[in-house]
């Protein structure tokens, strides 16, 4: 992997991690489409650590909100009360995380194996596009204060679907949130916040393998470049998406997923 390839993939990761178009799909498909020959050890270390760049971005963007949620959670433990809306939201975020933790443990080997094929990624992109179109037809109106425990569990199940390559995490969790009555901005904010513990957990688990990976030292400049670029572009993507959704629907991203999925499948068929 060259520095230019690392920077390019870092930009792609930073943008697609938060836009509802699947970062995993892009990181897997782009090198395949461009015919890049990247050492598997380097690719694994890069993918893990560049995702930490986008984790840093979402933490930085929501730093004030996260600090309030943590403080409210500690108060709720001391007072044994969920009267504070921030504390209630924090516990709903924790509840929404549980399905993805279970799903990740159950499906980890399958996801990291045969499901990485371009044709599978293409079909999951198509499914994401169809789902976003359907979710966009719903006209929800409640904010996060109206979210229930049942809603949180359903959104958490959306994050289980998003474990599969090509199924966008932000797309599925935002879309499910909208089907549960949340407005676009509230659904998107909840989706971003609930991604943080999952991204931290995944980073810790996979980080243990990365530390023992020889590519961590041999490809360190490329990995650092990808990390920094992903963090910067991730911040821009979060801010841009929230501004976009204040006045527009998810249809643009749905159309992109449908086109990208179809293109990937057609290329795979042509090369087969």
Buried (B, 14 or more C-beta within 10 A) or exposed (E): BEEEBBBBBBBBBBBBBBBBBBBBBBBBBBBBBEEBEBBEBBBBBBBBBBBBBBBBBBBEBBEEBBEBBEBBBEBBEEEEEBEBEBBBBBBBBBBBBBBBBEBBEEBBEEBEEEBBBBBBBBBBBBBBBBBBBEBBEEEBEBBBEBBEEEBBBBBBBBBBBBBBBBBBBBBBBBBBBBBBBBBBBBBBBBBBBBBBBBBEBBBEEBBEEBEEBEBBEBBEEBBBBBBBBBBBBBBBBBEBBBEBBEEEBBEBBBEBBBEBBBBBBEBBEEEE
